[in-house]
Amino acid sequence: MEDAKKRLEILIDNTLQVLDHMVVDSEYNEMLQSIKSGLSEQKRKAAAFSNNTNEELKNEALAMTKTLSEINNKVQELETNLMEDYKKSTGNRIEAYENLSIDEQREQAESYHDKIDYLSAVKVRENINDMNEILSKIMS
């Protein structure tokens, strides 16, 4: 159990670090801040796990799963928006853009920035799915 709680805390920290490095357009900033805030709150709750009884721990894990689902919905919306920006900045030619060398990709700053933000959102979503798997083990 202690190992699962530690893995959860590390995963939340890593996810917050990814979010901290994202620089999205102003139209998505509120959504990004909401995701960060929600995960920061989950970090606080995860840190308090060690003070809970087994029954309390299971209840808290269930509550975290529900909250992470809400956060994940926001992440998916952000991911969709960032993919649209990425498509637009590459002229709907993502595959051709990604076939360029990394130096050539970097020369196209807007497309490169859009690619990194999109991939960051994908990573955040994957991490939230991993958090839910850990919480599921805690609840069992």
N, C-alpha and C positions, 0 to 999 in steps of 0.2 A: 504494500500500500504506500509506504513512504517513497519507494522508487517511482511509482506512478505520479504521486504529487510533485516530486522533484522534476520529472520529465515535463509535466504540465506547466510548471513555473518557467522552465527553460524555454519551452515552446512559445509561451506567451511573450516572454522577453524578446525572443528572436523575431517574433511577428511584429512587436512594437518597434523594434529596430528597423525592420523593413518599411513600416509605415512612416517612421521618422525621416527616412531618406527619400520618400516620394514627394515630388513637387508637381502637383496637379494644377490645371487651369483653375482660375478663380471660381468658375461655375461649379466645380466639384469639391472645392475646399471644405465647405460645410459638411458634406458627406464624409470626407476623409477625417475631419476632426471628430465627427460623431463616432466613427469606427474606432479611432484611437482612444477616445474617452471611454467607450464601452469596454474595450479590451483592458484598459488601465484599471477599470473597476473590477473586472474579472481577475486581474492579477492580484488585487488587494484581497479578494475573496479566496483565491487559491492559497495565498500566504497564510490565511487564517485556518486552513483545513486542519492543521495539526492540533488545534484547540478543540476540535469537535469529536463527539462520540461517533461510533460507526453509523448509527441511525441518522444523526445530524449530518454526517459526511455524505451519506447517500442522498439526503434531501437537498443539500447544498449542491451536489454534483448534478442532480436533476434540474435544479433552478439554473445552474450555469449552462447546462445543455440548451435550455429554452432561450436564455439570453444570447448564447452564441449563435443559435439559429436566426435570431433577429439581426444580429450583427452580420451574419453570413449573407442574409438577403440584401443588406446594404452593399456588402462587398461585391456581390454578383451584379448589382445594378451599376456600381462603379466600374467593374470589369467590362461590362457591356459598353458603357459610354467610352471607356478608354480604348476598347477595340475599334469602335467607330472612328475615333480620332486617329488611331493608328492607320486604319484603312484609308481615311481621307488624306492623311499626310503622305502616304505612299502612292496616291492616285489609284487606290484599289489594287495595288501590285505588291502586296506584302511578300509573297514568295520570291519575286524578283529582287526585292529590296534585301531580303534575308540571305539571298545567294551572293550578295556583294561581300567583299572582304570587310572585316570589322572597321578598318580605317576608312573605307569608302562609306560605310554606314554612318560613321561618326561625322563625316563631312556634311551629311544631311541632318543637321542638328535637330530639327523639329521631328523628323521621323524617328531618329534615334531616341530622343526623349520620350516620344509616345510609345515606342517599343518597350523601353525600360519600365515606364509606369504601368503599362498593360501586364508585362511579365511579373511585376511586383504584386499587382492585384491578384494574379493567378496564384502566386506563392502564398499570399495571405489567405486566400480561400482554401488552399490545400492544407495550410497549417491549422485552420479552424476545423477542418474535417479531422485532422489528426488529434486535435484537442478533444473533440467529441468522442473519438475512439477511446482515448485515455479515460475520459469521464464515464464512459460506458463500462469500462473495466472496474472503475472505482465503485460504481453502483451495483455491480454483480457480486 
